[in-house]
Amino acid sequence: MRREDYHTYHEIKSQTRAWEQALNLVSMTALPQAAEYDQVLFTGCGSTYYLSLAAAALYQELTGRAARAVPGGELLLNPQTVITQNSGLRQLLVAVSRSGTTTETVRAVEKFKAEKRGEVVVISNYDEALSRLADVNVVIDEGQEESVAQTRSFASMYVAAAALGAKMAGRADLLDAMGKLPETGQRLIDRYEPYAKEVGENLDFDRFYFLGSGIRYGLACEANLKMKEMTLTHSEPFHFLEFRHGPMSMVNANTVVVGMLSDANRVHEAKVLSEMAGLGATAASLGESEAEVVFGSGIPESGRGVLYLPVLQLMAFYRSLAKGLNPDRPKNLRTVVMLE
């Protein structure tokens, strides 16, 4: 099959239209102010749990209010480890699900609502059961997919979650700057697809590590998951400085270390990548400037997180093809996890 015959390829290449819709939907949606809540919980499963990690970190950075991410299954089965029993605590739950039917997330939201814990915002790509539980609903239908592995859907929902944080923080300036994301993202996809192909198709590499700190850690987790799902390759995510504390023992000439560089801490992060290159690894960095993949976006750091994703998604796609796998249908996986 040609690459164009795979749904995954089309979904990665066309995703910026879904980013644009996500921004438009959030801009038109009435949202509360961050000051109305003592804590915001973000929840999802699999990719959308990793999205929740990234979104919670960003929300807290933007608003200065407490935010936490938790898997939907933990919120359902172990709520005592997540929800405080303080009856006066004002809480908001942001539930994220591509399908809107993932069992753990739906049941967790039903329980949260039944116990009158607080309001619920749902971010999804389909108007399904989860959306009907929402007090505020954001459905990005341009992000819908045929593939099992989330690419376009994840990116669109992350843009919506980032825009939600900016709007609840009262950051109209950031929302306005994020309007440049679709154009910038398409430029990056077109420019760096050959780089993604070159690294992805190199089967001398047998392990990938994705490094991201702060608001980027959840995105590193997601990039790692795409490499695992689509290519069945050993892959792990870490915070930058944590990688020195043991995991670097796995580094050799067959290793790719992907670094999601920040602005504020890039000196420390670039040093980690340099050290890993000195151990024989291939370092692949992404950032606003001075990186293998240069954004050059002019968008504030808190609003441009989605730009790390497309090139890494393409890297996994091309590796999947090089290994003779079907990126649309990863081994042992289904589009939606439904439990009895």
N, C-alpha and C positions, 0 to 999 in steps of 0.2 A: 504493500500500500504506500501511496505517497503521503508525505506529512500533511498535506491539505485534506486528506481523507479522514483525518482523526478529529473528533469533536474537540479534544483537549487543545489542539493547536489553534483552532478557530476561536475557542473561548479565551485563551490567553491573548491572542492578537487583537480581539475585539473588546477587551474588558474596559477600555477607557470610556466607552459609551455608558457603561453601567456606573462608573465613577461619577460621571456628569449627572446621571439621574439621581444618584444617592445625595449629592450635594443639593440639587434642586428640591428634593423631597424634604430634607431636613430644614432647609431654609424656609420652606412654606409651612412647617409643622409647629404648632404652638407647644413650647416646652417650658417646664418650670425653671426657676433659677436654682443654681447649686445651693444657695443659702437655705433653701427650704428643706434640705435633707442633712442628717447627721452622718449618714453612710450610704454609699451606693454599691450594690452588689452587681457584678457582671457574671453571667453564667452561659454555658454552652457545653457541647461535647465534641471531643476530637479537635478538628480545626477550629471550631467556634469557641472551644475552651481556650485555645492559644490566642484567638482573637480577643477573648475576654481579658487575658493576662495583659496584652498590649493596651487594650482600651482602658482598663482600670488604672494602669500606671499613668497613662496620658491624662485621664480625667483628674486624677489627684494632682498631677503636675499643673494642670491648667486652672483648677478651681481652688486648690488648697484644702479640699474636703476629703475625708477618708473614703477610699474606694478599695474594693477587694474583688478578685476573681476566684471562682470556684466551679469545678465541674458540675454539670447538672445532676449526675448520679450522687455526688456528695451532698448537694443541697437537698436532694430527696431522701437519702438514706441516713445521713448523719447531720441533720440540721443543727443539732446542739453544738457542733464544732464550728458553725458558720454564723448562725443568727443569735445575737444576744437576747436574753430574756427580759431586758430592760423595756418595759412597756411604753416608756416615753420616748424611745429612740425613733426618730423619723427616718424611714428607710425607703429606698427606691431600688427595684430590681430591674436590670436591663438583661433581657433574655435574647440570645442570638442563635438562630437556627436557619440554615439554608432552606430546608424543606418545610419547616414549620410543623413537622410531625414527629420529630425525634422523641422517643418515649420518655427518657429520663427528664428532658427539659420540659416537656408538656406537663408531666406529673408534678415536677418540682414547682412549676408556676401555679398549677391548680392548688397545691397545698399551701403555698405562700399566700394566695388570694383567700383561700378558705379560712386561714388563721388570721386574716386581716393584718398582715405584716406591713403592708404599704402598697404603693402604686407600682404598676408594671409597664415598662416600655419594651416592645418587641421589635427587633430588627430581623428581617427575613427576606427571602426572595420569592416566597409563595404565600398567598393569602389562604392559610390553612388553620388548623385547630389552634395553634399557638397564637396566631394573630387575633383570634376571636376572644382571647383572654386578656388582651392588652387594654390599658387605659390610653396609651399612645402607641400608634402602630406605624412602622416604616417598612413598606414592602417594595423592594427594588426588583421588579420583574425583569429588567434588562440583565440582571445577574444570573438568571436561570441557566441551568446546564444540563447536558446529556451525559457528561462524564461523571465517573464516581469521585475522583479526586477533585477537591475544590480548588479552583483557580480564580476565574472571573467572579464567582459568587463571594469567595472570601474577601477579595480585594474590595468589592463593592460594599459589603457590609462593614469592613474596616473603615472605609471612607465615611460611611454614615455614622459609625460610632465616634470617629474623630471629630466630625462636624457637630455631633450632639454635644460632646465635651466642650467644644469651642463656644457653641451657642449658649449652653447652660452657664458657662463662665462669663458670658457677656462680652466675648471677644469677636465683635463684628469685623475687626481688622483682619483677624486670622481667617475667618470664614471667607472674606473677600479674596485674600491671598490664595486660599485653597482652590479658587475658581480656575487657577492656572494648571491644576493637576492633570486634567485629561490631555491637554495639548502636550505638556511636558512628558507625561507617561508614554504617549504614542511615539514621541521623538526617541525616547530611550529604547523602546521596543524595536524600532526600526534600526537604530544605530548599533545596538549591542546584541542583536540576535546572532551575528556571526561569532561573537565572543562566547556566548552561551553555548552555541553548537560546538565550538572547538573544545571547550572544557568538558562538556557533557559527553561527547563522543569518545573521549580519551579513556579507554578501558584499562589503561595501566593504573589509573586511580582506583583504589578499592575501599576508600573510606573518606567521608566528608564530615567536617565539623563546622557548625554555624555559630558564630559568636556575635552576640548583641547584648547591650546593657541598657538599663533604664527602660525607656519606653520602647526600645527595640528588642528586648528579650523575647517577648511573645511572638514577634515576627520571625526571630531566629528559630523558635520552636516550630513555627509553621513551615518555614523553608525546609527544615530538617524532615518534617513529616512528608512533604512532597517528594523529597529524594527517597525516603523509605518506601512510600506507597507505590510510586511509579516505577522505581528502578530496582527495588529489593537490594539496595546497597547499604552497608553499615554507615549510619549517620547519627549524629548526636548534636544537641544544642547546648551552649554554655554561655554564661556571662564572661566577658573578656578576661577579667583578672582571675576568675576561678579556673580558667583553663590551665594555668600554670600549676595548680594544686592537684596534680595527679594525672589528669587526662592527657597532658602533653607527652606522657610516656608512650602513647600510641602513635606519635608522629613519626613518619618516615618518608621516603621518596615517593610513596604511593598515596600520600595524603593531600587532600585539598582542605585548606582552612579558609573559610569564607568569613570576612569581617564586615559587619554593618557599622561603619564609622559614624561617630557623632561629631558635632562641632566642639562642644565644651571639653570633651575628654579624648579627643583624637590623638593627642601626644602619647597618652598611656596606651591607647588601643593599637595605634600603629606600631608601638614598640613590641607588643605581644605578637603581632603578625610578623614583624621582622625577626623576632627570636624563633618563631616556628619555621620561617623560611631558612634560617640558619641550621635547623635540624633536618632540612631536606624537603619540607613541605612546599606545595604550591600555594601561595597566598592570593586570594581573590577578594579584593576590597571594593566596597560600594560606599559612596558618600557624595556630598555636595561638591567637593573638589579633591584634587590630589588622590585619585583612586583609579583602579582598573575600570570601574563603571562610574562615571562622573555625572551627577544629576544636573548641575549648573542651573538650578531651578529658580533661585531667588526667593523661594517660599520659606518662611520660618520653619525651623527644625520640627516644631511640634505639629506642623500641618502637612509634612511631606513623607510620613512614614510609609505610605503605600508604594512609593517609588522604589523601595528595596525589593519588591516582590516579582515583577514581571520577568526580569532577566533570570532570576533564580528558578522561576517556574519553567522557563524555556530550557534552562540547563537540565532540569530533571526530565523534561519531555524528550530532548535529544538523547539523553543517556538511555532512557527507556527503549527508544527505537534501536540504538546501537546494540543493546543487549537482546534484541529480538522479542521484546515484550510489547504488550498492548497498553499504552498509557491511558486509554479510555476505561479499561476494565482491569484494575490492579488485582492481583491474586488475593482471594479469600475475602474481598470487600464487597459491600453493597452501598448503593447510593444513600439509603436511609436505614438507620438501625432502629428496628421495631422490636420491642420486647413483649413477652406474654404477661 
